[in-house]
């Protein structure tokens, strides 16, 4: 399949979209598969009807359904036009929907959060192997929100072992198997070039280099997760007799034991103390842009040139220190401030 994450730019005149608009009778056009759950906005239609010239609309040639421009089509009908200018798109229905979402995010009346989340569900269903960042780029959501939607909507047993990134490359969700294969290749061919190791192990050259350096340093080839995993809490018969976990607040639901943002975001966002406070909503938005899941940073390691990795590692370590200070302050204030009464 063509990499539509790279070609979904209407201004670029990508090959699937015709470059010259042509007049088409309004009666020949059909409503499209719009990402707008509520349909067209009548006030916006009236506003467009008062404009002198309307930009061409985008139409799926094989079905004559409107991909982008339903408001403009309604406006043309409202003012009695017989034709509208059209750009044609060549592709299948799924690609047409992707282009519709992209176009509606890029210009015109903004899509609501509900519209974009519904679009993400559909994209995840159709393109299950796309990474969270790829789906986020296509739907105008954050990767963290897409991750939460994926967790909520997909059957765990049916999840794929690979993801297609924004660059079109296929990467494993868990790269440990590839690293072990690279280790085996290096053991059998210690003098083999990195490209040979990468090709035989099915990993990137950057991963092959990292595995070789780790083996030379006497380390395991598989990256060790930085985040601690605590055993699940099993309540005793008399829970009151069990000491409360450090940092827990009496009367409040216990937080998940693992620091996974998607596991806490939904409950945190619906808490009135956060939902109805401007700084609470700002905090959730800030966290969305700063949380990094292990799969995400594993994908990004190869993007850093070897001669920059020490510098970036120091920067990452500095950021980790700042996160640790935040965690310590949160735990300190959770123990010293009055409990939240609702």
N, C-alpha and C positions, 0 to 999 in steps of 0.2 A: 504494500500500500504506500502511496505517496505520503511524505511526512508533512501533514497538514499543519502541524505546529509551526513549521517554518514558512509555509505558503499562505497561511490565513491572514494575509495583509491585503486589504482591498486596494490600498494606494499603490501597491507594487505591481499591479496588473499581472498577477501570477497566471500561469498558463491555463488553469481551469476556468478563469473568469475572462469573458470577452472584453476587449479593450475599447470598443466603440459602441456607445449606446444606440439603440434603434427604437423607433416608435412602434408600439404594439397596442392594438385595441384593448381597452379596459375589459371588455366582455370576454376576451380570450384568456384572462388571468384568473387563477384560483387562489383562495386563502392558503397560506403556507402552514408549516408545522412550527408555529411560533413558540419561543421559550417564555412568552408572557402568559402567565397563568390566568390573568384577568382580562386578556384580550386588549383591544385598542382603547385609548383614552380619548373620549369625545372632545374634551377641551383642547387637547393637543391637535386633534384633527382639524378643528375650527381655526386654530392658530396657523397651521400649515396652509389651509385653504386660502388664507388672506395673503400668502406670499406670492410673489410674481412668478418666480422660477423655482421648481422643485428639482433636487438632484435625482438622477436615474435610480430606479429601484432594481434590486437583484432578484432574478428569477431562475428557477431550476428548469433548464430547457426541456428535459425529458418529461416533466409533469406539468409544466407551466404554472407551478405553485410559487408564490412569493416567498423568497428566503429572507429578504430585508427590505422594508418599505411599505408595510401594511398601512401605517398612518398616512404616508404619502398617497397611497392608492385610494384610501377613503377620502382624503382631501380632494384629490382629482375628481372623484365621483361627485362629491358635494358641490363643487363649483361647475359641474356639467361638462368636464373635459371628455373627449371621446377616446383619446390615446394617452399613453404615458411613455416616457423614455425608459428603456430597459437594458440592463447588462445581463447576459446569460451566463449561467454556471453549468459546467459539465462535470458530473460526478454522481455518486450514488446518494441515497436518501440520508444515510448516516453522516456523510460528509457535508451534505446540504444543511443538516441540523447544526453541525459544528460551526459552519460558516455563519448561520443565523445567530447563534449565541455570540460569536466573536464580533459580528457587525453591530449587534445591539448593545454590547458592552462598550464598543469603541466610540459610538456617536449616538445622537438622538436622545430620546427619553430613556433615562437609565433603567436598567433592570433592577427589581427589588432583590433583597437578600433571598426571599423565598423562591423567586424566579431562578436565581443563580444556583441555589442549592438543589432545586428540582432538576435543573440542567445537568448538574454534576452527577446526580444519581443516574440519569440516563446515559451520560458519557461513560461512567464507570461500568454500567451494564454492557455497553457496546464495546468499549475498549478496556477490558479488564486488566490488561497488562501495562497500561499506561501508569507511570509513576504519579505520586500525589502532586508533585510540582508540575508535571505535564497537564494533568487535569485542571489544576489551579490556574495555569496560564490560559487554558481554553475557556474557563468559566468565570474568571474574575474573582475567585475566592483565594483565601490563604491556603498553603499546603496543609496546615494543621487542621483547618476546617474540612478539607477534602479527606484527610486521614480519618477524622471522626465519622464522616459520612460513610466511608468505606467500611469501617469497623461495624457501623450500625446496620448497614444495608446488605452486606454480602455474607454468605454462609461461610464460616471459617474453613470448612473442609474443602471448599471450592476455590480458595484463594490460590493465586499463581505463585510460583517460586521465582519469577522474574518480573521486572518492570521495564517499560520503555520510557526513557527519559525525554526531556524537551529537545535534546539533540538527535533523537531518533535511535540512539544506541540502546541495546538490550543489556540490562544488568541484573544480576541475581539479587533477590531480597536479602538472602543470607549468603555472604561471599566466602564463608569458611570452607566449603567443599572445594571451591576453585583454588583457594590458598593451599589446601592440603595436596591437591593435584600438582600445583607448582612446586611444592616441597619435594614431592616424589620425583618429578622431572629433574630437579636440581641434584637430588641424591644420585640419580642414575647418570646424569650428564653435567657434572659440576662446572665444566668449562664452556657449556653451551651459551650462545648469545642470548640476551634477554628476549629478543623477538622470537627465537625458537622456543624458549621456555613458555612464553606467553601463548604462542600458537598451539603448542601441544597440550597445555593445561586449560586452554579456553579462557584465559584471563587477559587483562590489559597489560601493556608493557610496564606501566607504573606499578601495578600490583606485583608483577614478577620481580621487579627491582626491589620493592619493599620486602617481599618474602625472602629474597636472597640476602638482603642486609640484616634482616632479623635472624636468619639462620647463622650468619657469620658472627653475630653478636651473642649467640647462644640462647636466643629467645624462641618461643613457639611461633610457628608461621601464622597462626590464627590470632587476630586481634582480640584482646581481652576487653570486654565491656567495662567502661569506666564506672557505670552506675551500679551501686550495690543493690542486690536483690534480697529482700528480707522474707523469711518464711511466713506463710500465711498465718494470721492470727486465728486460733481456735478457742472460742470462749469456753470457760469452765461452766459447771452447773450453776455456780453462784458468781455471776460476772462482777458483782460489786467487790468481791474479794480479790479480783485480779488487779494488780497495779496498772494505772493508766499509762499508756505509751508517752514518752517524753514529747512535749509540744502539743498534746491533744488538749482540747478545751472541753470542759464539762458541759453536757447538754447539746453538743454539736455532733453531727455524724462524723464517724472516723474517716480520715482521708485514705485514699488508696495507698498501699504500701510501696508501690513503685512510682517513680517520678515521671509518669506518662501523662502529658498534657491533655491528650484527648480523653483520658479517663476521668479527669476532673473538670474539664472546661464546661460541659453541659450543666452540671450541678452548680458550679460556681457562677455561671452566667445567669442562672435562674434564681439565685439567692437575692432577695429584695435589697439586702445591704449593698450588693454590687450592681444589680440591674437598674436600680433607681438613683444611683449616685454617678455623677459625671466622672469623678476620678476612678470609680470602680469599673465603668465601661471602658475608660481610657486604659486602665491596667490590663484588661482582657485583650484589647487591641494590641497593646505593646507586647504582651506575652506571645500573641499569635505570630508576630514578626521576629521573635528572638529565640523561640524554642527550636532546638535542632534534635531530630530523632536520629538514632544510630544509623539507620538505612540511608538517611540523607547525607550525613558526613562521610559515610563510606563511599558514596557516589562522587563526592567532591574532592576526595584525596587526590585522585588521578589528575584533576584539573590544575593542581599546583605544581609548577615546574620544580625539579629537584633542587635547583640552586636557591629557591625561595622557601623551601620547606622548613628550615630551621627558624627563619624569621616568622613565618606564619604560625609555627608551633609555639613560639614565645608569645605571640599575640593571643593564640587560643588559650595558653596557660594563664595569661593575664585576665582574660575574660572569665575563665573558670574560677579564678580567685575572687573576682567581683561577684559571681553567682554564689560562691560559698559565703561571702560576707552577707549577701541578701538572705540566704537560707538561715544563717545564724541569727540575724536580726529578726526575721519572722518568728523563729522559734523562741527567741528571748521575749519578744513582745506578746506572744501567745500565752506565755506563762505569767506575765506580770500585769497585763491589762485585764479589766473586768470582763467576765464572760458576756458574750452577745445574748441579749434577751429576746431578740426578734422584734 
